[in-house]
Amino acid sequence: MGFIAKGEEQNELINPDKELVKAADDLVFELKIDDLVLKQLIMTFTVADNKGSKITDLEPYLGSAGHVVIVSGKMEEFLHAHHKDDPFDINIPDK
């Protein structure tokens, strides 16, 4: 049984964000992505305060310390992954 979305399909372009450092309130978030090797993608997220001090005492949300959503360029494939170890270690499944 699948999910059926109602409404008209919209073919909007995805514009990848080239800036992998973002600030919100008094926090700074940085994402580093290692090269894809043997279908394993390693993503390292760093959270720091606005003075550069790393924040490591993150509270789990919905049972995990981190959540990532990866969507294909044509928005036809979707992967939701959770924090496994440090760094974020995501195994990309076979089709």
Backbone as XML, in Angstrom:
<?xml version="1.0"?>
<chain id="A" units="angstrom">
  <residue number="1" name="MET">
    <atom name="N" x="0.848" y="-1.171" z="0.000"/>
    <atom name="CA" x="0.000" y="0.000" z="0.000"/>
    <atom name="C" x="0.893" y="1.233" z="0.000"/>
  </residue>
  <residue number="2" name="GLY">
    <atom name="N" x="0.665" y="2.131" z="-0.904"/>
    <atom name="CA" x="1.484" y="3.328" z="-1.009"/>
    <atom name="C" x="0.710" y="4.573" z="-0.665"/>
  </residue>
  <residue number="3" name="PHE">
    <atom name="N" x="1.402" y="5.650" z="-0.616"/>
    <atom name="CA" x="0.818" y="6.951" z="-0.338"/>
    <atom name="C" x="0.467" y="7.610" z="-1.661"/>
  </residue>
  <residue number="4" name="ILE">
    <atom name="N" x="-0.717" y="8.131" z="-1.794"/>
    <atom name="CA" x="-1.136" y="8.807" z="-3.020"/>
    <atom name="C" x="-1.386" y="10.269" z="-2.681"/>
  </residue>
  <residue number="5" name="ALA">
    <atom name="N" x="-0.619" y="11.138" z="-3.323"/>
    <atom name="CA" x="-0.782" y="12.574" z="-3.113"/>
    <atom name="C" x="-1.764" y="13.115" z="-4.143"/>
  </residue>
  <residue number="6" name="LYS">
    <atom name="N" x="-2.661" y="13.958" z="-3.708"/>
    <atom name="CA" x="-3.637" y="14.550" z="-4.610"/>
    <atom name="C" x="-3.139" y="15.911" z="-5.068"/>
  </residue>
  <residue number="7" name="GLY">
    <atom name="N" x="-3.614" y="16.330" z="-6.217"/>
    <atom name="CA" x="-3.231" y="17.624" z="-6.749"/>
    <atom name="C" x="-2.416" y="17.461" z="-8.014"/>
  </residue>
  <residue number="8" name="GLU">
    <atom name="N" x="-2.116" y="18.573" z="-8.643"/>
    <atom name="CA" x="-1.357" y="18.543" z="-9.885"/>
    <atom name="C" x="0.133" y="18.410" z="-9.608"/>
  </residue>
  <residue number="9" name="GLU">
    <atom name="N" x="0.809" y="17.655" z="-10.478"/>
    <atom name="CA" x="2.249" y="17.502" z="-10.358"/>
    <atom name="C" x="2.933" y="18.809" z="-10.750"/>
  </residue>
  <residue number="10" name="GLN">
    <atom name="N" x="3.927" y="19.185" z="-9.991"/>
    <atom name="CA" x="4.677" y="20.395" z="-10.289"/>
    <atom name="C" x="6.121" y="20.004" z="-10.537"/>
  </residue>
  <residue number="11" name="ASN">
    <atom name="N" x="6.654" y="20.431" z="-11.634"/>
    <atom name="CA" x="8.037" y="20.107" z="-12.003"/>
    <atom name="C" x="8.938" y="21.298" z="-11.701"/>
  </residue>
  <residue number="12" name="GLU">
    <atom name="N" x="9.192" y="21.512" z="-10.442"/>
    <atom name="CA" x="10.054" y="22.613" z="-10.051"/>
    <atom name="C" x="11.504" y="22.146" z="-10.041"/>
  </residue>
  <residue number="13" name="LEU">
    <atom name="N" x="12.393" y="23.025" z="-10.425"/>
    <atom name="CA" x="13.808" y="22.696" z="-10.448"/>
    <atom name="C" x="14.380" y="22.724" z="-9.042"/>
  </residue>
  <residue number="14" name="ILE">
    <atom name="N" x="15.317" y="21.821" z="-8.797"/>
    <atom name="CA" x="16.048" y="21.817" z="-7.536"/>
    <atom name="C" x="17.346" y="22.573" z="-7.771"/>
  </residue>
  <residue number="15" name="ASN">
    <atom name="N" x="17.598" y="23.553" z="-6.960"/>
    <atom name="CA" x="18.839" y="24.310" z="-7.050"/>
    <atom name="C" x="19.702" y="23.952" z="-5.845"/>
  </residue>
  <residue number="16" name="PRO">
    <atom name="N" x="20.699" y="23.091" z="-6.044"/>
    <atom name="CA" x="21.545" y="22.700" z="-4.906"/>
    <atom name="C" x="22.182" y="23.917" z="-4.241"/>
  </residue>
  <residue number="17" name="ASP">
    <atom name="N" x="22.176" y="23.892" z="-2.934"/>
    <atom name="CA" x="22.765" y="24.974" z="-2.153"/>
    <atom name="C" x="24.265" y="24.755" z="-2.091"/>
  </residue>
  <residue number="18" name="LYS">
    <atom name="N" x="25.029" y="25.695" z="-2.570"/>
    <atom name="CA" x="26.497" y="25.573" z="-2.581"/>
    <atom name="C" x="27.108" y="25.958" z="-1.234"/>
  </residue>
  <residue number="19" name="GLU">
    <atom name="N" x="26.387" y="26.717" z="-0.449"/>
    <atom name="CA" x="26.884" y="27.159" z="0.857"/>
    <atom name="C" x="26.459" y="26.151" z="1.908"/>
  </residue>
  <residue number="20" name="LEU">
    <atom name="N" x="27.425" y="25.477" z="2.528"/>
    <atom name="CA" x="27.122" y="24.421" z="3.484"/>
    <atom name="C" x="27.306" y="24.860" z="4.932"/>
  </residue>
  <residue number="21" name="VAL">
    <atom name="N" x="27.343" y="26.170" z="5.148"/>
    <atom name="CA" x="27.386" y="26.733" z="6.493"/>
    <atom name="C" x="26.189" y="27.668" z="6.620"/>
  </residue>
  <residue number="22" name="LYS">
    <atom name="N" x="25.388" y="27.448" z="7.644"/>
    <atom name="CA" x="24.188" y="28.261" z="7.862"/>
    <atom name="C" x="24.147" y="28.737" z="9.307"/>
  </residue>
  <residue number="23" name="ALA">
    <atom name="N" x="23.588" y="29.913" z="9.517"/>
    <atom name="CA" x="23.425" y="30.449" z="10.868"/>
    <atom name="C" x="21.938" y="30.638" z="11.141"/>
  </residue>
  <residue number="24" name="ALA">
    <atom name="N" x="21.540" y="30.296" z="12.347"/>
    <atom name="CA" x="20.168" y="30.500" z="12.804"/>
    <atom name="C" x="20.222" y="30.881" z="14.275"/>
  </residue>
  <residue number="25" name="ASP">
    <atom name="N" x="19.638" y="31.993" z="14.596"/>
    <atom name="CA" x="19.692" y="32.521" z="15.956"/>
    <atom name="C" x="21.154" y="32.625" z="16.377"/>
  </residue>
  <residue number="26" name="ASP">
    <atom name="N" x="21.536" y="31.978" z="17.464"/>
    <atom name="CA" x="22.917" y="32.043" z="17.940"/>
    <atom name="C" x="23.707" y="30.791" z="17.588"/>
  </residue>
  <residue number="27" name="LEU">
    <atom name="N" x="23.230" y="30.000" z="16.622"/>
    <atom name="CA" x="23.899" y="28.748" z="16.263"/>
    <atom name="C" x="24.429" y="28.803" z="14.833"/>
  </residue>
  <residue number="28" name="VAL">
    <atom name="N" x="25.505" y="28.056" z="14.593"/>
    <atom name="CA" x="26.086" y="27.924" z="13.265"/>
    <atom name="C" x="26.130" y="26.437" z="12.939"/>
  </residue>
  <residue number="29" name="PHE">
    <atom name="N" x="25.601" y="26.059" z="11.777"/>
    <atom name="CA" x="25.551" y="24.673" z="11.335"/>
    <atom name="C" x="26.440" y="24.519" z="10.112"/>
  </residue>
  <residue number="30" name="GLU">
    <atom name="N" x="27.282" y="23.476" z="10.115"/>
    <atom name="CA" x="28.155" y="23.227" z="8.976"/>
    <atom name="C" x="28.023" y="21.772" z="8.555"/>
  </residue>
  <residue number="31" name="LEU">
    <atom name="N" x="27.957" y="21.543" z="7.246"/>
    <atom name="CA" x="27.886" y="20.200" z="6.689"/>
    <atom name="C" x="29.105" y="19.964" z="5.829"/>
  </residue>
  <residue number="32" name="LYS">
    <atom name="N" x="29.787" y="18.844" z="6.067"/>
    <atom name="CA" x="30.899" y="18.406" z="5.227"/>
    <atom name="C" x="30.526" y="17.053" z="4.659"/>
  </residue>
  <residue number="33" name="ILE">
    <atom name="N" x="30.708" y="16.887" z="3.360"/>
    <atom name="CA" x="30.353" y="15.635" z="2.694"/>
    <atom name="C" x="31.608" y="15.041" z="2.080"/>
  </residue>
  <residue number="34" name="ASP">
    <atom name="N" x="31.953" y="13.814" z="2.505"/>
    <atom name="CA" x="33.071" y="13.097" z="1.905"/>
    <atom name="C" x="32.626" y="12.525" z="0.570"/>
  </residue>
  <residue number="35" name="ASP">
    <atom name="N" x="33.587" y="12.201" z="-0.272"/>
    <atom name="CA" x="33.263" y="11.598" z="-1.562"/>
    <atom name="C" x="32.507" y="10.296" z="-1.363"/>
  </residue>
  <residue number="36" name="LEU">
    <atom name="N" x="31.641" y="10.004" z="-2.314"/>
    <atom name="CA" x="30.869" y="8.767" z="-2.290"/>
    <atom name="C" x="31.798" y="7.614" z="-2.653"/>
  </residue>
  <residue number="37" name="VAL">
    <atom name="N" x="32.010" y="6.702" z="-1.711"/>
    <atom name="CA" x="32.905" y="5.570" z="-1.927"/>
    <atom name="C" x="32.153" y="4.291" z="-1.585"/>
  </residue>
  <residue number="38" name="LEU">
    <atom name="N" x="32.123" y="3.353" z="-2.511"/>
    <atom name="CA" x="31.475" y="2.060" z="-2.283"/>
    <atom name="C" x="30.059" y="2.214" z="-1.734"/>
  </residue>
  <residue number="39" name="LYS">
    <atom name="N" x="29.303" y="3.111" z="-2.310"/>
    <atom name="CA" x="27.914" y="3.369" z="-1.948"/>
    <atom name="C" x="27.742" y="3.825" z="-0.502"/>
  </residue>
  <residue number="40" name="GLN">
    <atom name="N" x="28.757" y="4.387" z="0.077"/>
    <atom name="CA" x="28.650" y="4.899" z="1.440"/>
    <atom name="C" x="28.978" y="6.385" z="1.412"/>
  </residue>
  <residue number="41" name="LEU">
    <atom name="N" x="28.064" y="7.166" z="1.929"/>
    <atom name="CA" x="28.219" y="8.613" z="1.968"/>
    <atom name="C" x="28.406" y="9.019" z="3.425"/>
  </residue>
  <residue number="42" name="ILE">
    <atom name="N" x="29.479" y="9.719" z="3.694"/>
    <atom name="CA" x="29.721" y="10.166" z="5.067"/>
    <atom name="C" x="29.500" y="11.666" z="5.125"/>
  </residue>
  <residue number="43" name="MET">
    <atom name="N" x="28.536" y="12.042" z="5.960"/>
    <atom name="CA" x="28.198" y="13.445" z="6.148"/>
    <atom name="C" x="28.539" y="13.822" z="7.588"/>
  </residue>
  <residue number="44" name="THR">
    <atom name="N" x="29.270" y="14.890" z="7.762"/>
    <atom name="CA" x="29.634" y="15.344" z="9.094"/>
    <atom name="C" x="28.967" y="16.688" z="9.357"/>
  </residue>
  <residue number="45" name="PHE">
    <atom name="N" x="28.102" y="16.719" z="10.359"/>
    <atom name="CA" x="27.433" y="17.943" z="10.750"/>
    <atom name="C" x="28.122" y="18.495" z="11.995"/>
  </residue>
  <residue number="46" name="THR">
    <atom name="N" x="28.385" y="19.774" z="11.989"/>
    <atom name="CA" x="28.961" y="20.429" z="13.156"/>
    <atom name="C" x="28.007" y="21.541" z="13.583"/>
  </residue>
  <residue number="47" name="VAL">
    <atom name="N" x="27.698" y="21.574" z="14.864"/>
    <atom name="CA" x="26.861" y="22.629" z="15.419"/>
    <atom name="C" x="27.725" y="23.392" z="16.414"/>
  </residue>
  <residue number="48" name="ALA">
    <atom name="N" x="27.753" y="24.704" z="16.268"/>
    <atom name="CA" x="28.560" y="25.539" z="17.155"/>
    <atom name="C" x="27.765" y="26.782" z="17.528"/>
  </residue>
  <residue number="49" name="ASP">
    <atom name="N" x="28.198" y="27.418" z="18.613"/>
    <atom name="CA" x="27.573" y="28.697" z="18.934"/>
    <atom name="C" x="28.234" y="29.779" z="18.075"/>
  </residue>
  <residue number="50" name="ASN">
    <atom name="N" x="27.734" y="31.000" z="18.170"/>
    <atom name="CA" x="28.253" y="32.055" z="17.303"/>
    <atom name="C" x="29.668" y="32.505" z="17.654"/>
  </residue>
  <residue number="51" name="LYS">
    <atom name="N" x="30.256" y="31.928" z="18.715"/>
    <atom name="CA" x="31.651" y="32.208" z="19.063"/>
    <atom name="C" x="32.573" y="31.100" z="18.585"/>
  </residue>
  <residue number="52" name="GLY">
    <atom name="N" x="31.992" y="30.055" z="17.955"/>
    <atom name="CA" x="32.794" y="28.964" z="17.415"/>
    <atom name="C" x="32.941" y="27.758" z="18.319"/>
  </residue>
  <residue number="53" name="SER">
    <atom name="N" x="32.350" y="27.775" z="19.502"/>
    <atom name="CA" x="32.433" y="26.633" z="20.416"/>
    <atom name="C" x="31.467" y="25.548" z="19.963"/>
  </residue>
  <residue number="54" name="LYS">
    <atom name="N" x="31.988" y="24.319" z="19.764"/>
    <atom name="CA" x="31.149" y="23.216" z="19.310"/>
    <atom name="C" x="30.128" y="22.844" z="20.370"/>
  </residue>
  <residue number="55" name="ILE">
    <atom name="N" x="28.930" y="22.500" z="19.912"/>
    <atom name="CA" x="27.857" y="22.041" z="20.782"/>
    <atom name="C" x="27.702" y="20.542" z="20.545"/>
  </residue>
  <residue number="56" name="THR">
    <atom name="N" x="27.851" y="19.760" z="21.601"/>
    <atom name="CA" x="27.812" y="18.299" z="21.458"/>
    <atom name="C" x="26.706" y="17.640" z="22.265"/>
  </residue>
  <residue number="57" name="ASP">
    <atom name="N" x="26.039" y="18.376" z="23.115"/>
    <atom name="CA" x="25.005" y="17.786" z="23.968"/>
    <atom name="C" x="23.619" y="17.956" z="23.341"/>
  </residue>
  <residue number="58" name="LEU">
    <atom name="N" x="23.477" y="17.452" z="22.112"/>
    <atom name="CA" x="22.204" y="17.565" z="21.402"/>
    <atom name="C" x="21.192" y="16.577" z="21.957"/>
  </residue>
  <residue number="59" name="GLU">
    <atom name="N" x="19.974" y="17.010" z="22.060"/>
    <atom name="CA" x="18.900" y="16.158" z="22.561"/>
    <atom name="C" x="18.263" y="15.412" z="21.383"/>
  </residue>
  <residue number="60" name="PRO">
    <atom name="N" x="18.077" y="14.096" z="21.516"/>
    <atom name="CA" x="17.444" y="13.343" z="20.416"/>
    <atom name="C" x="16.056" y="13.883" z="20.082"/>
  </residue>
  <residue number="61" name="TYR">
    <atom name="N" x="15.723" y="13.844" z="18.805"/>
    <atom name="CA" x="14.412" y="14.249" z="18.324"/>
    <atom name="C" x="13.793" y="13.057" z="17.612"/>
  </residue>
  <residue number="62" name="LEU">
    <atom name="N" x="12.621" y="12.653" z="18.018"/>
    <atom name="CA" x="11.953" y="11.466" z="17.468"/>
    <atom name="C" x="12.866" y="10.242" z="17.507"/>
  </residue>
  <residue number="63" name="GLY">
    <atom name="N" x="13.606" y="10.114" z="18.615"/>
    <atom name="CA" x="14.419" y="8.927" z="18.836"/>
    <atom name="C" x="15.789" y="8.919" z="18.198"/>
  </residue>
  <residue number="64" name="SER">
    <atom name="N" x="16.212" y="9.999" z="17.562"/>
    <atom name="CA" x="17.528" y="10.008" z="16.919"/>
    <atom name="C" x="18.203" y="11.361" z="17.126"/>
  </residue>
  <residue number="65" name="ALA">
    <atom name="N" x="19.531" y="11.319" z="17.176"/>
    <atom name="CA" x="20.292" y="12.554" z="17.340"/>
    <atom name="C" x="20.309" y="13.381" z="16.062"/>
  </residue>
  <residue number="66" name="GLY">
    <atom name="N" x="19.967" y="12.753" z="14.944"/>
    <atom name="CA" x="19.961" y="13.492" z="13.687"/>
    <atom name="C" x="19.114" y="12.815" z="12.636"/>
  </residue>
  <residue number="67" name="HIS">
    <atom name="N" x="18.557" y="13.608" z="11.745"/>
    <atom name="CA" x="17.748" y="13.115" z="10.638"/>
    <atom name="C" x="18.238" y="13.787" z="9.360"/>
  </residue>
  <residue number="68" name="VAL">
    <atom name="N" x="18.303" y="13.028" z="8.269"/>
    <atom name="CA" x="18.700" y="13.568" z="6.975"/>
    <atom name="C" x="17.718" y="13.070" z="5.930"/>
  </residue>
  <residue number="69" name="VAL">
    <atom name="N" x="17.331" y="13.949" z="5.034"/>
    <atom name="CA" x="16.510" y="13.572" z="3.893"/>
    <atom name="C" x="17.297" y="13.904" z="2.635"/>
  </residue>
  <residue number="70" name="ILE">
    <atom name="N" x="17.437" y="12.903" z="1.766"/>
    <atom name="CA" x="18.140" y="13.082" z="0.490"/>
    <atom name="C" x="17.112" y="12.809" z="-0.606"/>
  </residue>
  <residue number="71" name="VAL">
    <atom name="N" x="16.997" y="13.737" z="-1.556"/>
    <atom name="CA" x="16.044" y="13.603" z="-2.651"/>
    <atom name="C" x="16.819" y="13.655" z="-3.960"/>
  </residue>
  <residue number="72" name="SER">
    <atom name="N" x="16.456" y="12.762" z="-4.898"/>
    <atom name="CA" x="17.130" y="12.735" z="-6.195"/>
    <atom name="C" x="16.844" y="14.016" z="-6.972"/>
  </residue>
  <residue number="73" name="GLY">
    <atom name="N" x="17.694" y="14.296" z="-7.953"/>
    <atom name="CA" x="17.563" y="15.511" z="-8.747"/>
    <atom name="C" x="16.226" y="15.644" z="-9.445"/>
  </residue>
  <residue number="74" name="LYS">
    <atom name="N" x="15.632" y="14.524" z="-9.839"/>
    <atom name="CA" x="14.327" y="14.561" z="-10.493"/>
    <atom name="C" x="13.181" y="14.402" z="-9.502"/>
  </residue>
  <residue number="75" name="MET">
    <atom name="N" x="13.533" y="14.374" z="-8.229"/>
    <atom name="CA" x="12.561" y="14.228" z="-7.134"/>
    <atom name="C" x="11.729" y="12.956" z="-7.284"/>
  </residue>
  <residue number="76" name="GLU">
    <atom name="N" x="12.365" y="11.900" z="-7.769"/>
    <atom name="CA" x="11.684" y="10.616" z="-7.930"/>
    <atom name="C" x="12.079" y="9.623" z="-6.843"/>
  </residue>
  <residue number="77" name="GLU">
    <atom name="N" x="13.214" y="9.875" z="-6.199"/>
    <atom name="CA" x="13.687" y="8.973" z="-5.149"/>
    <atom name="C" x="13.935" y="9.763" z="-3.874"/>
  </residue>
  <residue number="78" name="PHE">
    <atom name="N" x="13.725" y="9.100" z="-2.744"/>
    <atom name="CA" x="13.752" y="9.747" z="-1.446"/>
    <atom name="C" x="14.429" y="8.811" z="-0.454"/>
  </residue>
  <residue number="79" name="LEU">
    <atom name="N" x="15.361" y="9.340" z="0.336"/>
    <atom name="CA" x="16.027" y="8.549" z="1.358"/>
    <atom name="C" x="15.992" y="9.326" z="2.663"/>
  </residue>
  <residue number="80" name="HIS">
    <atom name="N" x="15.476" y="8.693" z="3.701"/>
    <atom name="CA" x="15.449" y="9.290" z="5.041"/>
    <atom name="C" x="16.388" y="8.454" z="5.901"/>
  </residue>
  <residue number="81" name="ALA">
    <atom name="N" x="17.404" y="9.082" z="6.457"/>
    <atom name="CA" x="18.404" y="8.354" z="7.242"/>
    <atom name="C" x="18.537" y="8.986" z="8.621"/>
  </residue>
  <residue number="82" name="HIS">
    <atom name="N" x="19.034" y="8.180" z="9.559"/>
    <atom name="CA" x="19.245" y="8.643" z="10.923"/>
    <atom name="C" x="20.716" y="8.547" z="11.292"/>
  </residue>
  <residue number="83" name="HIS">
    <atom name="N" x="21.073" y="9.312" z="12.279"/>
    <atom name="CA" x="22.428" y="9.304" z="12.820"/>
    <atom name="C" x="22.752" y="7.901" z="13.317"/>
  </residue>
  <residue number="84" name="LYS">
    <atom name="N" x="23.876" y="7.377" z="12.881"/>
    <atom name="CA" x="24.304" y="6.046" z="13.321"/>
    <atom name="C" x="25.486" y="6.181" z="14.269"/>
  </residue>
  <residue number="85" name="ASP">
    <atom name="N" x="26.500" y="6.817" z="13.820"/>
    <atom name="CA" x="27.710" y="7.072" z="14.597"/>
    <atom name="C" x="28.155" y="8.489" z="14.294"/>
  </residue>
  <residue number="86" name="ASP">
    <atom name="N" x="29.294" y="8.845" z="14.811"/>
    <atom name="CA" x="29.861" y="10.142" z="14.478"/>
    <atom name="C" x="31.051" y="9.884" z="13.574"/>
  </residue>
  <residue number="87" name="PRO">
    <atom name="N" x="31.096" y="10.336" z="12.359"/>
    <atom name="CA" x="30.144" y="11.244" z="11.709"/>
    <atom name="C" x="28.902" y="10.520" z="11.218"/>
  </residue>
  <residue number="88" name="PHE">
    <atom name="N" x="27.976" y="11.274" z="10.655"/>
    <atom name="CA" x="26.748" y="10.729" z="10.076"/>
    <atom name="C" x="27.144" y="9.762" z="8.985"/>
  </residue>
  <residue number="89" name="ASP">
    <atom name="N" x="26.756" y="8.514" z="9.104"/>
    <atom name="CA" x="27.184" y="7.437" z="8.197"/>
    <atom name="C" x="25.952" y="6.890" z="7.497"/>
  </residue>
  <residue number="90" name="ILE">
    <atom name="N" x="25.834" y="7.129" z="6.183"/>
    <atom name="CA" x="24.634" y="6.739" z="5.446"/>
    <atom name="C" x="24.995" y="5.706" z="4.406"/>
  </residue>
  <residue number="91" name="ASN">
    <atom name="N" x="24.331" y="4.561" z="4.440"/>
    <atom name="CA" x="24.482" y="3.546" z="3.410"/>
    <atom name="C" x="23.391" y="3.734" z="2.370"/>
  </residue>
  <residue number="92" name="ILE">
    <atom name="N" x="23.783" y="3.881" z="1.120"/>
    <atom name="CA" x="22.826" y="4.095" z="0.042"/>
    <atom name="C" x="22.370" y="2.749" z="-0.471"/>
  </residue>
  <residue number="93" name="PRO">
    <atom name="N" x="21.069" y="2.450" z="-0.409"/>
    <atom name="CA" x="20.580" y="1.129" z="-0.801"/>
    <atom name="C" x="20.655" y="0.911" z="-2.298"/>
  </residue>
  <residue number="94" name="ASP">
    <atom name="N" x="20.734" y="-0.387" z="-2.696"/>
    <atom name="CA" x="20.661" y="-0.741" z="-4.098"/>
    <atom name="C" x="19.252" y="-0.474" z="-4.589"/>
  </residue>
  <residue number="95" name="LYS">
    <atom name="N" x="19.135" y="-0.248" z="-5.898"/>
    <atom name="CA" x="17.803" y="-0.056" z="-6.483"/>
    <atom name="C" x="17.116" y="-1.374" z="-6.645"/>
  </residue>
</chain>
